[in-house]
Amino acid sequence: MINNPVSYYQEMGFTSIDSLVYTGSLVGALGGILGVVNGIRYSQMKQIAVFGIMTVACGFGLMEGLGIANAYYPKEE
């Protein structure tokens, strides 16, 4: 079962379209977290809200990517 980014890339590799979309979501989530931290640092509520929404949306993308990988690319044992 694929349940984290390391196992995802071990199973899927780096060159498929699914991996590129997953990587984009992963980078977006990390950028969102950094944006929230920066917003907290400078007490900017608008920035915290925008980057918080971005983090949640990218998190849903990551969960969907893991779900697709488990459904369509089952590991044969």
Helices and strands as residue ranges (DSSP letters): H 5-12, H 17-41, H 45-72
